Amino acid sequence: MPTELLGKSLDELRALAVSLGEPAFRGAQLSHSFYAERQFDFARMTALPAPLRSRLAAEAAVTLPRIVRFAASAWANHILQLDVAATMPVGGDYATPLQVDLGSTWRFLRPFPLRAGFVLGGDQGIGFTGGFSPETRVLYLDVEGESLGGLFKKAKGAGGRVSLGVSC
């Protein structure tokens, strides 16, 4: 069974390179390819020597996670909408737990709804989410940001999401 490389730390990738008889800096090159360049095809990692690329293709794997997101909304009145969404992994060897978003949408100006809410679960515990969603009768663009692992200055990081969709 191939060794899964995605999710390994820099030190783990350096140790892997040494175990394959390569210099430790090859692990840093792998890390840069995965996490900086978003390159997951060994054949395209031209910073690595061709024999190492071939060996990695035969003995290692990079499996991207598959994530499913469910969402539901209900109108409380003409201005306020309540939103609930859940995100969970369905593939890969990733131990990311279920994440639930609880929020509300205010439509003071119909084509420009504003969103705010909380993110619960996932790897970060609790966070804050907010955004806006310009829309027409046919299309919408949803732009959201979130704090991770806490609120405001206590947050450990930030994330975001952009969605383009068709209104039904």
C-alpha positions as CSV (number, residue, x, y, z in Angstrom):
1,M,0.0,0.0,0.0
2,P,1.5,3.4,-0.9
3,T,2.5,5.8,1.8
4,E,0.2,8.9,2.0
5,L,2.3,12.1,1.9
6,L,-0.3,14.8,2.0
7,G,-0.6,16.1,5.6
8,K,2.9,15.1,6.6
9,S,5.0,17.8,8.3
10,L,8.3,19.2,7.0
11,D,10.3,17.0,9.4
12,E,8.3,13.9,8.4
13,L,9.0,14.6,4.7
14,R,12.7,15.1,5.4
15,A,12.8,11.8,7.2
16,L,11.1,10.1,4.3
17,A,13.7,11.6,1.9
18,V,16.5,10.3,4.0
19,S,14.9,6.8,4.3
20,L,14.8,6.8,0.4
21,G,18.6,7.5,0.3
22,E,18.1,11.1,-0.7
23,P,19.4,14.3,1.0
24,A,17.0,15.7,3.6
25,F,16.5,18.9,1.6
26,R,14.5,16.7,-0.9
27,G,11.8,16.6,1.9
28,A,11.7,20.4,1.9
29,Q,11.3,20.4,-1.8
30,L,8.3,18.0,-1.5
31,S,6.8,20.2,1.2
32,H,7.2,23.3,-1.0
33,S,5.6,21.4,-3.9
34,F,2.6,20.3,-1.8
35,Y,1.9,23.3,0.4
36,A,3.2,26.3,-1.6
37,E,2.8,25.3,-5.2
38,R,-0.2,23.1,-4.7
39,Q,1.5,20.5,-7.0
40,F,0.4,16.9,-6.3
41,D,1.6,15.1,-9.5
42,F,5.1,13.7,-8.9
43,A,5.9,13.8,-12.6
44,R,5.5,17.6,-12.6
45,M,7.8,18.2,-9.6
46,T,10.7,19.1,-11.8
47,A,12.8,20.3,-8.8
48,L,13.2,16.6,-7.9
49,P,15.4,14.3,-9.9
50,A,13.6,12.0,-12.3
51,P,14.5,8.7,-10.5
52,L,13.1,10.1,-7.3
53,R,9.9,11.2,-9.0
54,S,9.5,7.7,-10.5
55,R,10.1,6.0,-7.2
56,L,7.6,8.3,-5.4
57,A,5.0,7.6,-8.1
58,A,5.4,3.9,-7.4
59,E,5.7,4.0,-3.6
60,A,3.8,7.0,-2.4
61,A,0.4,8.7,-2.9
62,V,-1.2,12.1,-2.5
63,T,-4.9,11.7,-1.9
64,L,-6.9,14.9,-1.8
65,P,-9.9,14.9,0.7
66,R,-13.4,14.9,-0.6
67,I,-15.7,17.1,1.4
68,V,-19.5,17.3,1.3
69,R,-21.4,20.4,2.5
70,F,-25.1,20.5,3.2
71,A,-26.9,23.7,3.7
72,A,-30.5,24.8,4.5
73,S,-32.1,28.2,5.0
74,A,-35.5,29.3,6.2
75,W,-37.1,32.8,6.2
76,A,-38.2,34.2,9.5
77,N,-39.7,37.3,7.9
78,H,-39.0,39.4,4.8
79,I,-35.6,40.7,6.2
80,L,-34.2,37.8,8.3
81,Q,-33.2,34.4,7.0
82,L,-31.8,31.6,9.3
83,D,-29.0,29.5,7.9
84,V,-27.7,26.1,8.9
85,A,-24.9,24.2,7.1
86,A,-22.7,21.1,7.9
87,T,-19.4,20.2,6.3
88,M,-17.9,16.7,6.6
89,P,-15.2,14.7,4.9
90,V,-16.3,11.6,3.0
91,G,-13.0,10.3,1.5
92,G,-9.3,10.0,2.2
93,D,-7.6,9.3,5.5
94,Y,-8.4,12.7,7.2
95,A,-9.6,12.9,10.7
96,T,-11.4,16.3,10.2
97,P,-14.5,16.2,12.3
98,L,-17.9,17.5,11.4
99,Q,-18.3,21.3,11.2
100,V,-21.6,23.1,11.7
101,D,-22.3,26.7,10.6
102,L,-25.2,28.5,12.3
103,G,-26.0,31.9,11.0
104,S,-28.4,34.4,9.8
105,T,-28.8,36.6,6.7
106,W,-30.2,40.1,6.7
107,R,-31.7,41.5,3.5
108,F,-32.0,45.2,4.1
109,L,-31.2,45.7,0.4
110,R,-32.6,42.7,-1.5
111,P,-29.7,42.2,-4.0
112,F,-27.0,42.5,-1.3
113,P,-27.7,40.2,1.7
114,L,-25.3,40.3,4.6
115,R,-24.4,37.1,6.5
116,A,-23.1,36.6,10.1
117,G,-22.9,33.5,12.3
118,F,-20.8,31.0,14.2
119,V,-18.7,28.0,13.1
120,L,-18.9,25.1,15.6
121,G,-16.7,22.0,15.5
122,G,-14.2,21.1,12.8
123,D,-10.6,21.3,13.9
124,Q,-10.9,24.8,15.2
125,G,-13.7,24.5,17.8
126,I,-15.6,27.8,17.6
127,G,-15.3,30.7,15.3
128,F,-17.1,33.6,13.7
129,T,-18.3,33.8,10.1
130,G,-19.5,36.7,8.1
131,G,-19.9,37.7,4.4
132,F,-22.2,39.0,1.7
133,S,-23.9,37.5,-1.3
134,P,-24.7,39.7,-4.3
135,E,-27.5,38.0,-6.2
136,T,-29.8,38.3,-9.2
137,R,-32.8,36.2,-10.1
138,V,-30.5,33.7,-11.8
139,L,-27.0,33.9,-10.3
140,Y,-25.5,34.5,-6.9
141,L,-21.9,35.1,-5.6
142,D,-21.3,34.2,-2.0
143,V,-18.2,35.6,-0.3
144,E,-17.6,34.6,3.3
145,G,-14.7,34.8,5.8
146,E,-14.3,33.1,9.1
147,S,-12.1,33.2,12.2
148,L,-10.7,29.9,13.2
149,G,-10.2,28.6,16.7
150,G,-11.7,31.6,18.5
151,L,-13.2,35.0,18.1
152,F,-11.5,38.1,16.9
153,K,-8.0,38.7,18.4
154,K,-8.0,35.3,20.1
155,A,-8.4,33.5,16.7
156,K,-5.7,31.1,15.6
157,G,-6.3,31.8,11.9
158,A,-8.7,32.8,9.2
159,G,-10.4,31.1,6.4
160,G,-12.7,32.0,3.5
161,R,-15.0,30.7,0.9
162,V,-16.3,32.0,-2.4
163,S,-19.2,30.3,-4.2
164,L,-20.9,31.0,-7.5
165,G,-24.2,29.4,-8.1
166,V,-27.6,29.4,-9.8
167,S,-30.7,30.4,-7.9
168,C,-33.6,28.0,-8.2
